[in-house]
């Protein structure tokens, strides 16, 4: 394959030679047509081809001429005929020796042609007429035949030589019948292996010829040729589909040359990383095991790894291949299986010895393998420890829940007793107050407030004047209605006292507000008129806020008493539904206090449920080039007080406005947004004058130096800094300009929160769905964990993790079935949940913060408008006040609505914002719809399967039907495999042009992290 760099380089080299007369450029249509043909023949990647298409006509014509002048050295059939000549069994020994002398040279030229010629040449080499791949693979097998024999003879302890004294001329049958020597056994076995590979047994002449070839580099160059072919997508697909190609590449590991072994391992590792290649390589090593008579797969590979410990390049390639072979597998169980194959062959012990090698590349590969090894025993121990810990946590939570319940029950009884005592005290207080009021109305007593705050009861004498004087002297009276209802008191011999007694805890009473003196009392009855003038003092006890708090707790607990749920006994052991349960004291006021899961279990077919889930164990661009030149020319004679970078950026900003300094300053003073766009004001905010810049400008003016001597930027900064309350004005302009956009952005978010909160809280169908989930969860967990009263909403995500015994159905799928069969009215429960998807994307905290910032900005404008008469600001306030008030009300409504719905579902608004709360329902709705669709699909498949079975039984005697049936099953199997392959997310490469070279030259050199 070519590339742009090589094309350009080729053009440059051609310039140094004597060029023939240049042919004139043809018309545009012919030029484009011929250029397209050249691009197709170069087989470039899309990005490089796109770059070449951008060439002008002259470059395109030069490229066309270069390509048309280029002539390939030999056509494909020339190489194929030579390779076939080497494989010709009828050629004489002497003639073969002459031919084979140039075999390596021919193969090297073939490799260069496959690598550098255009794709059309490669396709011609591989087409059905030439069958170049078959010839190349057959020659590779022929070149390895003697290597295999020699290797196996060494393995049996024999030194093999091919002198004439040996019985090479004997046939395979003679050797099989008469010889008992190890060498003969080896030859027979190799011959049988060759029969397994190609179906033909080699004769002695073929083996002798192979020995001559094996002493050269033909195997190595053959592998290079196959690598060049596999670098094209077309060639790669042919090699992968060939019956023997990959097997012969793998068998080349038996070559004596360590460089060839490393090349083979690099190529096989690269194929492993291409989609579908891992399985092909494993199949090749299965064939290797059968041909080489290994007891275990990869046995000889490990032998080579141990023996050639001095060849670092081979060891790196070998370790790299093992890493990719084991750790590029997605299936964890299969990865452990492959890992155990190498452990059984002694890889772990050998790596422990080689871990401290001096080679950095080998050390990296060894460490990568050790880092990715699965310690199954450790994982099992961790899992068991985790299960024990979880059971202990459940026991502690259950124990804590019972203790909390008992403590709460004790507090309830105590509060009931306290309520009764308070009720009695209130009743006594009321009776006494009532009696005192009656006596005061009758004129027998007068109530008077003393200087220390106590209330005095004064019996009146016979004269009304004395009573009035007493009332006047003691100050205005205090009505008992102001304090009688707040405490209790009793009357004793010494007066009226509170329950705490005189001077006790309840003896203090706040001073009441003054009231006009009461009217003169009526005359006292004779019986009371003779009483001495005695002052009776009483004290009132006012309940403290803490007592009132305990009273409210008592009322709630008394009215919401929780019934203890009995454990549910199941026929089979069921899997655990790992939800997060609410504690009994968290149920009050939530949705779970209004639902009854035990009633649901009465409607369901729990036997079917147990059978299913039982466990198996059982803007426009501005051209700045012109102004820059002018500025640089003027800057020579003008003074600049600002920093150079700041002055440059300010100049760019002012140029965008295209207004004079006076116009900009006037617009800022009058808040004229029509003259100054908001985005320009925001850019100008970065150039507010600092204290040091303001001081420099004032100093320049005090020195009465000419303003014309300043640069345009400095002169602007001088006038800019003179504007009163500059920062405040700029903030106001920015706020006014962005106000409408901010309101339009925040209003839909608040509306989404309000609508979603209201719909979720008020949905009766959602409540019924939670009731079903709670019922099934308690049925599954009751025998092991006990029944619960509610669960956290995050438990809805776990419905897909709980699967049936056959792993085909999840708990959510079963709920969808139950809803369809038992509660069809709940099937569209999600239609009641409005705007939850939009509310899930809202950050309520940020929205409320933005609303508060808008309020602060509006306050700033009000103060500015009240201090200085600005018609623009007044007009803005008149039009925007209403919008802001509505926005603030919406924000308050959204916050209250969200807090209510979060509390209603047993969550906390502090830890569960809308971005966490609403996505739970979004995911639940999506998963429920998918489950319904899966159930429908499964039902259709079951129906189709039943129909197929019936049709098969009815037409079992018809062979045509059986053939069609078999074909359909194969198609279904292929589609299922494709579907599973589509779901495989392993980081694998696609078999495209250049993939193999990219993997070998780039992907394999990187440190592996699978």
ABEGO torsion letter per residue (X at the ends): XBBAAAAAAAAAAAAABBBBBBBBBBBAAAAAAAAAAAAAAAGBBAAAAAAAAABBAAAAAAAAAAAAABBBABBAAAAAAAAAAAABAABBAAAAAAAAAAAAAAAAAAAAAAAABBAAAAAAAABAAAGAAAAAAAAAAAAAAAAAAAAAAAAAGBBBBABAABBAABBAAAAAAABABAAAAAAAAAAAAAAAAAGBBBBAAAAAAAAAAAABAAAAAAAAAAAAAAABAAAAAAAAABAAAAAAAAAAAABABAAAAAAAAAAAAAAAABBGAAAAAAAAAAAAAAAAGBABBGAAAAAAAAABAABAAAAAAAAAAAAAAAAABABAAAAAAAAAAAAAAGAAAAAAAAAABABAAAAAAAAAAAAABBBAAAAAAAAAAAAAAAAAAAAAAAAAAAAAAAAAAAAAAAAAAAAAAAAAAAAAAAAAAAAAAAAAAAGABBBBBBAAGBBBBBBBBABAAAAAAAAAAAEBBBBAAAAAAABBBBBBAAEBBBAAEBGBAAABBBBBBBBBBBBBBBBBBAAAAABBBBBBBBBBBBBBAAAAAAAAAAAAAAAABBBBBBBBBBABBBBBBBBBBBBAAAABGBAAAABBAAAAAAABBAAAAAAAABBAAXXBBBBAAAAAAAAAAAAAABBBABBAAAAAAAAAAAAAAGBBAAAAAAAAAAGBAAABBAAAAAAAAAABBBAAAAAAAAAAAAAGBBAAABBAAAAAAAAAAABBGAAAAAAAAAAAAAAAAAAAAAAAAAAAAAAAAAAAAABAAAAAAAAAAAAAAAAAAAAAAEBBABBBAAAAAAAAABBBAAGABBAAAAAAAAAAAABAAAAAAAAABBGAAAAAABBAAAAAAAAAAAAAAAAAAAAAAAABBBAAAAAAAAAAAAAAAAAAAAAAAAAAAAAAAAAAAGBBAAABBAAAAAAAAAAAAAAAAAAAAAAAAAAAAAAAAAAAAAAAAAAAABAAAAAAAAAAAAAAAAAAAAAAAAABABBBBBBBBGAAAAAAAAAAABBBBX
